[in-house]
């Protein structure tokens, strides 16, 4: 990030980041098109990037020069996700792949919901595959975690519950708490997450004791369980 021999300056939030067109274009298809294509930036000495987190971009820029991605805090998965978003935006596949593997190595009870939601959003099959294995192994802890109960992504919740190895009464209790935290959702939105083929008589009796479940839903569960 020195002015020496730089031929392009990236400006983000007023900060100036001297760089080299050749280095950027060698790592990013977007920068290659921007700096050597028919875009106006190809004739500019400075480029201002909007809506770009400066600290995340600095890590991306360092990767362009060193092919290394090192976080100041090795457990800072949120920063890793921010850099991934930039690598996706600037079409830097090698960096995207590296961050995916790093995120997989970071899995914990406290971050698995966030990372899985991110994987769902960007359709990252590797993250989803290994996250499913992690969730299946740690189902008992994750089903009661605050992260799951306060998750704002219905798709993430449904998918994760689908491969948890817990009783269906645990699933139902978690769903009720999730709905309490998202009042616009209804229990019926999640009934397909209940594995009715695994329901036992004890489960159905326990469901009756849960005031949040109405008689119509109980009837539906009973019918499908008997089938």
Steps between C-alpha positions, in 0.01 A plus 500: 500500500785731415489783247820367343441394141122476555291587197152490656360622831190346655301743713265366767335723759763765435792262551746463214642158416779513238510189285598360159264433213686188393477341845130576541408384151701178542286401799159642410297478181305805607812711551641373170188614315490825696867593456575366153158491337271762356399641836586859589716373790757369248616858444481609863779522757251464786195283556251558778316194626162556663341278765828321563624419854852638516652241736360212298628652177850540647506126569386434143770733367769325706384169355548641149868555577581207728235234430464474877191570705574563866250638750616712792267289714504146362143447628356813340256319274300819438804666344565187295143521371544869411814421299320211330225738390765721341670201334162405358438856384838526328495140372805371684427128508826392663440732796136393523603134520765574761253685722244222473752249634602742775139548607449125514799474736341770721170318566377532858168485683498881514559569131359204308161669445660813355739309277231260379264790422783657302553170317130482413501859370798443271415137420835374630475123481823428692399711797151353503628143474747525788261715706238226477747250643593742779135567585411130500786435743410792729122501464419494870691824562399681181125432531498702823750769398400867503636536147248249365209630707562855375592413142323720243531260205211256471682300232805458724287384793310247291814359342692471825216337688471253215833336579503536879507178695258591779152397608205659327374645827831688526447627146147614580606682817775677308259600224259649751779713647616602152148616415483697824808691381357550149136590552428525127568127462244226572552147626339368182790650303727242662286187517689349208809511726340248736591143407155354547620150416710512817223621730420274792190481716703670773584785261134554412405498869774755571374717213160513668662655805648782295249785506646655185369211287134528401264204457506519120879468494490216752250319284721543192802367687306202633365405157839526332668312781258210467565484128 
